[in-house]
Amino acid sequence: MPDRFLVTGANGDIGEAVGRILREVYPEAQVEGADAAGSWPARSVFHVVHELPLASTDGYVDALRALSRREFDAIVPTSEPEIGRLAADAQSVRTLPLIMAGPKVVTTFLDKLSTAQWLDANGFMPPRSLPLSEASAADLPLIVKPRRGAGGRNQEVVRTPARLALVKSERSDDSMAQELLEVEDQEYTCAVLCFGKEVRTIVMRRQLAGDKTVKAEVVNLPVIDSMLISLARAAEPEGPLNVQLRLMPDGPKIFEINPRFSSTVMMRHQFGFRDVIWTLERRKGLAIPEFSPPVGALAYRLAREVVVLPSAGVGGGRASA
């Protein structure tokens, strides 16, 4: 019987990429999506797109459990609100075939301040991080950001005492301040997949346009690789992590950890780091294969358009991509 997969957050860039990977590797499988924002543009990728409530609503968990009666072989949540909700409701969803890191790891790393505190407690020397309310002029320059949330939203570089005072008056208590890591062309996005003693990593130097990685180059930097392996063994995620860092003169500084597949998941897949597929195969009892990164390989992110032409019937339409 062909596999059946469900990808939530199907209208997002990560959900779309995961769907495309599953369609490519398992052409006979039924690959379904789910999203709170409707069926498009996800319908251009998935066989079926289901509607789910927002993860913040009371009915989300029950709706996902009801949808799971379609007997999926795996459910891949891709949005941080959903991953956080599922970690918080771990007992209610323990029987679902979820592809995500463990609840404790998710809860810690979805909070950027808790992430920094965990890194510090485990000897990884992160950039100085503190609640925004505790930041002072002596800490400048700083980057101020929400403790939760992805994509670099609502971040601001603060360099002067006057601006710091204004930002503190404008921001809610759920913000943090972090030492500004000022170094050119030394930002890295790293994927880590860890199941017990099986740890696989890939390190990519990246260029950003806004909050998106538009260029990634596979590199071989033992100082980063060894840090990632130590981190995986300390955290024991039993699933995927995305680690973001900058390489400073005194070594790599991790400033964020995302306990999920990241927006470069398709780039990594094309490089041979098939963390989505390896995770699914690991659930079937298979070992994660060895991986040698193709050092020097480049990936670029381009735009694509999905045009939905009108047709009769609610939710209808034909897509052109």
WOVEN-V891817 format. One record per residue. N is the residue number from 1. RES is the residue in three letters. PHI is phi as a letter, one per 20 degrees, with the letter a starting at -180 (NA if undefined). PSI is psi in radians with two decimals (none if undefined). D_LAST is the distance of its C-alpha to the last C-alpha in Angstrom with 1 decimal. Layout:
N;RES;PHI;PSI;D_LAST
N;RES;PHI;PSI;D_LAST
This chain:
1;MET;NA;2.30;30.1
2;PRO;f;2.63;26.5
3;ASP;f;2.69;25.7
4;ARG;c;2.18;24.2
5;PHE;c;2.62;22.7
6;LEU;c;2.25;21.9
7;VAL;d;2.09;20.1
8;THR;e;2.86;21.1
9;GLY;m;0.66;19.5
10;ALA;f;-0.38;16.2
11;ASN;e;-0.12;14.4
12;GLY;e;2.92;15.8
13;ASP;f;-0.62;14.7
14;ILE;f;-0.79;17.4
15;GLY;g;-0.77;16.6
16;GLU;f;-0.80;12.9
17;ALA;f;-0.75;14.3
18;VAL;f;-0.74;17.1
19;GLY;g;-0.76;15.0
20;ARG;f;-0.67;13.1
21;ILE;f;-0.80;16.6
22;LEU;f;-0.70;18.2
23;ARG;f;-0.64;15.8
24;GLU;f;-0.82;16.5
25;VAL;e;-0.57;20.2
26;TYR;c;1.28;21.0
27;PRO;f;-0.40;19.1
28;GLU;e;-0.14;21.7
29;ALA;f;2.74;21.6
30;GLN;e;1.95;20.6
31;VAL;d;1.92;18.4
32;GLU;d;2.66;18.5
33;GLY;d;2.93;17.8
34;ALA;b;2.49;19.9
35;ASP;a;2.67;19.8
36;ALA;e;-0.19;22.1
37;ALA;d;0.23;19.5
38;GLY;o;-3.08;18.0
39;SER;e;-0.26;15.3
40;TRP;d;2.53;12.1
41;PRO;e;0.09;9.8
42;ALA;g;-0.51;11.5
43;ARG;f;-0.32;11.1
44;SER;f;-0.21;7.6
45;VAL;d;-0.77;9.9
46;PHE;e;2.64;13.4
47;HIS;f;-0.71;15.3
48;VAL;b;2.52;17.1
49;VAL;c;2.09;17.2
50;HIS;e;2.71;20.8
51;GLU;e;2.28;22.3
52;LEU;c;2.63;24.8
53;PRO;f;2.88;27.1
54;LEU;g;2.56;27.1
55;ALA;f;-0.40;28.9
56;SER;f;-0.15;31.7
57;THR;e;2.78;32.7
58;ASP;f;-0.54;35.5
59;GLY;e;0.00;33.5
60;TYR;f;-0.92;30.8
61;VAL;f;-0.78;32.7
62;ASP;f;-0.68;33.9
63;ALA;f;-0.71;30.5
64;LEU;f;-0.71;29.1
65;ARG;f;-0.68;32.2
66;ALA;f;-0.71;31.8
67;LEU;f;-0.57;28.2
68;SER;f;-0.19;29.5
69;ARG;f;-0.16;31.6
70;ARG;f;0.03;28.8
71;GLU;m;1.08;30.2
72;PHE;f;2.52;27.5
73;ASP;f;-0.50;28.4
74;ALA;b;2.51;27.0
75;ILE;d;2.15;25.7
76;VAL;d;1.73;23.9
77;PRO;f;2.38;24.2
78;THR;c;-0.22;22.2
79;SER;e;2.51;23.3
80;GLU;f;-0.70;26.7
81;PRO;g;-0.69;28.1
82;GLU;f;-0.76;27.5
83;ILE;f;-0.74;28.9
84;GLY;f;-0.71;31.9
85;ARG;f;-0.73;32.6
86;LEU;f;-0.62;32.5
87;ALA;f;-0.69;34.9
88;ALA;f;-0.52;37.2
89;ASP;d;0.63;37.2
90;ALA;g;-0.67;37.6
91;GLN;f;-0.64;40.3
92;SER;f;-0.44;38.5
93;VAL;d;0.27;35.4
94;ARG;f;-0.41;37.4
95;THR;e;-0.08;36.8
96;LEU;e;2.54;33.0
97;PRO;e;1.10;31.2
98;LEU;f;2.41;29.8
99;ILE;d;1.63;28.3
100;MET;a;2.84;29.6
101;ALA;f;2.92;32.6
102;GLY;f;2.70;36.0
103;PRO;g;-0.73;36.9
104;LYS;f;-0.72;39.4
105;VAL;f;-0.80;37.1
106;VAL;f;-0.84;34.3
107;THR;f;-0.71;36.9
108;THR;f;-0.85;38.3
109;PHE;e;-0.23;35.2
110;LEU;f;-0.31;33.2
111;ASP;d;1.99;36.2
112;LYS;f;-0.60;36.2
113;LEU;f;-0.72;40.0
114;SER;f;-0.62;40.7
115;THR;f;-0.86;38.7
116;ALA;f;-0.70;40.9
117;GLN;f;-0.68;44.0
118;TRP;f;-0.78;43.1
119;LEU;g;-0.77;42.4
120;ASP;f;-0.77;45.7
121;ALA;f;-0.46;47.6
122;ASN;d;0.23;46.3
123;GLY;n;0.40;47.3
124;PHE;e;0.04;43.9
125;MET;l;1.10;45.1
126;PRO;f;2.97;42.1
127;PRO;f;2.57;42.2
128;ARG;g;2.25;44.7
129;SER;c;2.43;43.1
130;LEU;b;2.80;44.8
131;PRO;g;2.50;44.4
132;LEU;g;-0.66;43.8
133;SER;f;-0.38;47.1
134;GLU;e;-0.10;49.0
135;ALA;f;2.53;47.6
136;SER;c;3.03;50.1
137;ALA;g;-0.51;50.5
138;ALA;f;-0.32;51.7
139;ASP;e;-0.20;48.3
140;LEU;f;2.64;46.4
141;PRO;f;2.68;43.9
142;LEU;c;2.79;41.6
143;ILE;d;2.23;38.0
144;VAL;d;2.32;37.9
145;LYS;b;2.77;35.2
146;PRO;f;2.60;34.8
147;ARG;f;-0.46;36.1
148;ARG;c;2.61;33.0
149;GLY;p;2.63;29.3
150;ALA;d;2.96;26.5
151;GLY;n;0.23;24.6
152;GLY;m;0.36;27.6
153;ARG;f;2.51;27.9
154;ASN;l;0.61;31.2
155;GLN;e;2.59;32.7
156;GLU;b;2.35;35.2
157;VAL;e;2.26;37.5
158;VAL;c;2.19;41.1
159;ARG;d;-0.30;43.8
160;THR;c;2.63;46.7
161;PRO;g;-0.63;49.0
162;ALA;f;-0.77;48.5
163;ARG;f;-0.63;44.8
164;LEU;f;-0.77;45.3
165;ALA;f;-0.70;47.7
166;LEU;f;-0.76;45.3
167;VAL;f;-0.71;42.3
168;LYS;f;-0.58;44.7
169;SER;f;-0.44;45.6
170;GLU;e;-0.54;42.0
171;ARG;e;2.71;40.4
172;SER;f;3.02;40.9
173;ASP;f;-0.26;42.9
174;ASP;e;0.73;39.7
175;SER;c;2.75;39.0
176;MET;c;2.84;40.2
177;ALA;c;2.43;41.2
178;GLN;c;2.48;40.7
179;GLU;g;2.31;42.2
180;LEU;f;2.14;40.0
181;LEU;e;1.66;39.1
182;GLU;e;1.72;39.3
183;VAL;b;2.43;38.3
184;GLU;e;2.44;36.0
185;ASP;l;0.61;33.2
186;GLN;c;0.65;34.3
187;GLU;d;2.38;31.8
188;TYR;c;2.45;30.6
189;THR;d;2.27;28.2
190;CYS;c;2.38;29.6
191;ALA;d;2.40;28.6
192;VAL;c;2.27;31.5
193;LEU;c;2.15;31.6
194;CYS;c;2.19;35.1
195;PHE;c;1.82;36.8
196;GLY;m;-2.20;40.6
197;LYS;e;-0.12;41.6
198;GLU;e;1.96;38.2
199;VAL;c;2.24;36.5
200;ARG;c;2.45;33.6
201;THR;c;2.72;32.3
202;ILE;b;2.41;30.1
203;VAL;d;2.24;30.6
204;MET;c;2.18;28.2
205;ARG;f;2.35;29.2
206;ARG;c;2.75;26.5
207;GLN;d;2.42;25.7
208;LEU;d;2.55;24.4
209;ALA;c;1.84;22.7
210;GLY;m;-2.15;23.8
211;ASP;d;0.17;23.3
212;LYS;d;2.44;20.6
213;THR;f;2.01;21.4
214;VAL;d;-0.27;19.8
215;LYS;b;2.35;22.1
216;ALA;c;2.38;23.9
217;GLU;c;2.22;26.7
218;VAL;f;2.25;28.5
219;VAL;c;2.85;32.2
220;ASN;c;1.75;35.4
221;LEU;c;1.71;37.7
222;PRO;g;-0.56;40.3
223;VAL;f;-0.57;41.4
224;ILE;e;-0.77;38.0
225;ASP;g;-0.79;37.7
226;SER;f;-0.62;41.1
227;MET;f;-0.74;40.4
228;LEU;f;-0.72;37.3
229;ILE;f;-0.73;39.3
230;SER;f;-0.69;42.1
231;LEU;f;-0.79;39.9
232;ALA;f;-0.72;38.3
233;ARG;f;-0.49;41.8
234;ALA;f;-0.69;43.1
235;ALA;e;-0.55;40.2
236;GLU;l;1.06;39.7
237;PRO;f;-0.44;36.2
238;GLU;l;0.79;35.7
239;GLY;r;-2.84;32.0
240;PRO;e;2.58;29.5
241;LEU;c;2.59;30.3
242;ASN;d;2.10;28.7
243;VAL;d;2.23;31.4
244;GLN;d;2.31;31.2
245;LEU;b;2.90;34.1
246;ARG;c;2.46;35.6
247;LEU;e;1.88;38.1
248;MET;e;2.92;41.2
249;PRO;g;-0.52;44.4
250;ASP;e;0.21;46.0
251;GLY;p;3.07;43.2
252;PRO;f;2.44;39.8
253;LYS;c;1.98;39.4
254;ILE;f;2.17;37.0
255;PHE;d;-0.16;35.9
256;GLU;a;2.51;33.4
257;ILE;c;2.18;32.6
258;ASN;d;2.07;29.6
259;PRO;e;1.12;30.4
260;ARG;a;3.04;27.0
261;PHE;f;2.60;24.0
262;SER;d;3.11;22.7
263;SER;f;-0.18;19.5
264;THR;e;0.31;20.2
265;VAL;f;-0.64;20.1
266;MET;f;-0.66;17.3
267;MET;g;-0.85;19.2
268;ARG;f;-0.74;22.4
269;HIS;g;-0.76;21.0
270;GLN;f;-0.48;20.1
271;PHE;f;-0.13;23.7
272;GLY;n;-0.05;25.1
273;PHE;e;1.55;26.0
274;ARG;e;1.10;24.5
275;ASP;f;-0.57;25.9
276;VAL;f;-0.86;23.8
277;ILE;f;-0.74;24.8
278;TRP;f;-0.65;28.3
279;THR;f;-0.74;28.8
280;LEU;f;-0.74;27.9
281;GLU;f;-0.57;30.2
282;ARG;f;-0.61;32.9
283;ARG;f;-0.44;33.0
284;LYS;e;0.11;33.9
285;GLY;n;0.13;36.8
286;LEU;e;2.59;35.4
287;ALA;f;2.66;36.2
288;ILE;f;2.23;33.7
289;PRO;f;2.74;33.6
290;GLU;f;2.69;35.0
291;PHE;b;2.26;32.7
292;SER;d;2.00;33.3
293;PRO;f;2.41;30.9
294;PRO;f;1.40;29.7
295;VAL;g;2.31;31.5
296;GLY;n;-0.23;30.0
297;ALA;f;2.52;26.5
298;LEU;c;2.56;23.9
299;ALA;c;2.44;20.4
300;TYR;c;2.52;18.4
301;ARG;e;2.15;15.7
302;LEU;d;2.87;13.0
303;ALA;e;2.70;10.5
304;ARG;c;2.69;6.7
305;GLU;d;2.47;5.4
306;VAL;d;2.02;4.5
307;VAL;d;2.16;6.5
308;VAL;d;1.97;9.1
309;LEU;e;2.54;11.3
310;PRO;f;2.59;15.0
311;SER;b;2.93;16.9
312;ALA;f;2.57;20.3
313;GLY;o;2.47;21.2
314;VAL;f;2.34;20.9
315;GLY;m;0.17;17.7
316;GLY;e;-2.88;16.1
317;GLY;p;2.75;12.9
318;ARG;c;2.44;10.1
319;ALA;d;2.53;6.5
320;SER;c;2.14;3.8
321;ALA;c;none;0.0
